Amino acid sequence: MKTILLLIGLASSASAQWSTSTLSQARDRLAATSVGNEALFGGGFLGSGTYSDVVDIYDRASRSWTTASLSHPRGELAAASAGGIAVFAGGRDAFGPRNEVDLYDAATGTWSTATLSAPRTWLVGAAAGSKIVFAGGNAPTNDASDRVDIYDVATGVWSTAALSVARSRLAATSVGDRIYFGGGGTAMLSPFDAVDIYDTALGTWTTDSLSQARHGLAATNVGDLAFFAGGRSVGTRYDRVDIHDAGTGTWTTATLSLSRAGLVATSVGHRALFAGGTASPADRVDIFDAVQGTWTQSALSAPRERLAATTVGDASLFAGGRGGGSYSDVVDLFEPELGTRYCSPANDNSSGVPGKISADGSPFVADNDLTLLAADLPAGEFGYFLVGANQGAFQPPGSQGILCLACGFQGCGGIGRFNQSGLIVQGPSGSITADLSALPTSPPVAAQAGDTWNFQLWYRDQGSSNFTDAVSISFQ
C-alpha cells in the first residue's frame, strides 16, 4: 500500500513525499535500526501484558516486507548497527528486564544470540566505527543502571564500561568516532543533564552537559551536528533542542514547534527529523535542514507516541507506536528531495540571490517518477532544464552563470535540454515532469538502473543568462 501525501511547510527550494505502509503487528515500545538495504523493526508491547518477538524487515531495494523473530518476546529494547550487523539488546517482558541480545548478519541473512552483562530495560543503543554500544536502562531491582555493554563487530568481543551517572530513558547518537549519551533519569524519573561521550577510536570517555535536565528525549545527527530534542521532567514537557557541533566543540540551542517527550528522531541526507511523542499524543514532525539552516514542520499520518524510527538509503521510516488508546501498525515513510547538490551555491542572479534546483520523486527507474523544480529565478524570465551524464564547470561567453554539465565524449550532444512544448519554465519558479524513458540527449536515451544523471536549469537574466546550481541523481 502506498498513499502519497505532500510534505507541508518546506522551503520553496526543497520538496519531499510521505507514503504509508503497515507492520505485521500493531505495537509500541519497539526498536529500529538499519543495515545495508534493510530497515528492521523488532519487538514491542502488544498490550494486556504481552510482548512481541516479531522483526519486520523492509528491503529498500525491492520495497518489500518480510518478517523474522527475536529469540525472546520483549519490548522497551534497544537496537543499533555497524559493520553489516544489526543488534537488538535488552528490553523487558511481563516478568521484568531481559539480557537477551539478537544479532542479524545482513550479508548472510542469519541470526545469532548473545547476552548483555546485566538485564535491563529502557536502555539505549548507538554505534560508531566498529563498536555497537548499549548504555543505561533500568535493572531488575527497578534501579537505574550505569552499565555500558560494548560489542566490537570487527573482533566479535564484548566489553563493559560505566556511565558517569546511572540513568534510563536517555538518548544516544554518534558523530564520527564518538557516541554521545545524553539526558535520562532515575527509576523515579528525576531527570539528568549529563552527556557521556565515548570515543570509539581512542577508547576514552569524557563528559559534558545539556542545557536542560530531561528524560524521554530523542537524538540524531547530521554531519558534525548532534541533536538532543524534547524530553520531560516531572510534570513538564520541553521543546528544547540542544545541538552540539563536534567540529568546534560548541553547543547551541533551538526549539521544537511543540513541547513533547517520547518522540523519535532520525536523519536522512542533510535533514534531521523529530516525530511524534507525548502531547496527547502528537503527529508533529519537526525537520531541520542543515544546508538551509531552517526548521519546518510536517505531520505523521496518525498521532502516536513510543514509536520507532530509522533511515535506510534515501528514506526515513517511522513505525508503530500508540495513539488514541490503540496500538498502531502504521509505517510513515519520508522520502526527501532526490540527489546530491553540487556547484552550489550558483552565482547570484538579478533578483539578488542564486537560483536553486531540486528533484522530487522516486530513485527507481521503473517508476519513471521524476520532477525537476527550480526556485529563486528572476520574475518573468524563461528557462529550461538541462540533463547530462557528466559534470563540469564552464562559464559560457556572455553568461553570468556556470554550466555544471560537461559535453562528454559525444560532443555537446552529450547535454540535453527539456525544451519541448510545456517544458519551458517561467520565473520566479517552475517545474517539469521528466520522462526517464527518453532523456533528451542526442540521440535520446533511457535512464537505466545504476546510471547517474545530472540536472541543471539555464534561464534568461536581464538580457544575459544564468544557471542554477545542479543536482546529481543515481538511479536504482
C-alpha positions, 0 to 999 in steps of 0.5 A: 500500500502506498498513499502519497501525501505532500510534505507541508511547510518546506522551503520553496527550494526543497520538496519531499513525499510521505507514503504509508505502509503497515507492520505485521503487528500493531505495537509500541515500545519497539526498536529500529535500526538499519543495515545495508538495504534493510530497515528492521523493526523488532519487538514491542508491547502488544498490550494486556501484558504481552510482548512481541518477538516479531522483526519486520524487515523492509528491503529498500531495494525491492520495497518489500516486507518480510518478517523474522523473530527475536529469540525472546518476546520483549519490548522497551529494547534497544537496537543499533548497527555497524559493520553489516550487523544489526543488534537488538539488546535488552528490553523487558517482558511481563516478568521484568528486564531481559539480557537477551541480545539478537544479532542479524548478519545482513550479508548472510541473512542469519541470526545469532544470540548473545547476552548483555552483562546485566538485564535491563530495560529502557536502555539505549543503543548507538554505534560508531566505527566498529563498536555497537554500544548499549548504555543505561536502562533500568535493572531488575531491582527497578534501579537505574543502571550505569552499565555500558555493554560494548560489542566490537563487530570487527573482533566479535568481543564484548566489553563493559564500561560505566556511565558517569551517572546511572540513568534510563530513558536517555538518548544516544547518537554518534558523530564520527568516532564518538557516541554521545549519551545524553539526558535520562533519569532515575527509576523515579524519573528525576531527570539528568543533564549529563552527556557521556561521550565515548570515543570509539577510536581512542577508547576514552570517555569524557563528559559534558552537559545539556542545557536542560535536565530531561528524560524521554528525549530523542537524538540524531545527527547530521554531519558534525551536528548532534541533536538532543530534542524534547524530553520531560521532567516531572510534570513538564514537557520541553521543546528544547533542542540542544545541538552540539557541533563536534567540529568546534566543540560548541553547543547551541540551542533551538526549539521544537514547534511543540513541547513533547517527550517520547518522540523519535528522531532520525536523519536522512541526507542533510535533514534531521527529523523529530516525530511524534511523542507525548502531547496527547499524543502528537503527529508533529514532525519537526525537520531541520535542514542543515544546508538551509539552516531552517526548521519546518514542520510536517505531520505523521499520518496518525498521532502516536507516541513510543514509536520507532524510527530509522533511515535506510538509503534515501528514506526515513521510516517511522513505525508503530507506536500508540495513539488514541488508546490503540496500538498502531501498525502504521509505517510513515515513510519520508522520502526527501528531495532526490540527489546530491547538490553540487556547484552550489551555491550558483552565482547570484542572479538579478533578483539578488540571490542564486537560483536553486534546483531540486528533484522530487520523486522516486530513485527507481527507474521503473517508476519513471517518477521524476520532477525537476523544480527550480526556485529563486529565478528572476520574475518573468524570465524563461528557462529550461532544464538541462540533463547530462551524464557528466559534470563540469564547470564552464562559464559560457561567453556572455553568461553570468552563470556556470554550466555544471554539465560537461559535453562528454565524449559525444560532443555537446550532444552529450547535454540535453535540454527539456525544451519541448512544448510545456517544458519551458519554465517561467520565473520566479519558479517552475517545474517539469515532469521528466520522462526517464524513458527518453532523456533528451540527449542526442540521440535520446536515451533511457535512464537505466538502473545504476546510471547517474544523471545530472540536472541543471536549469539555464534561464534568461537574466536581464538580457544575459543568462544564468544557471542554477546550481545542479543536482546529481541523481543515481538511479536504482 
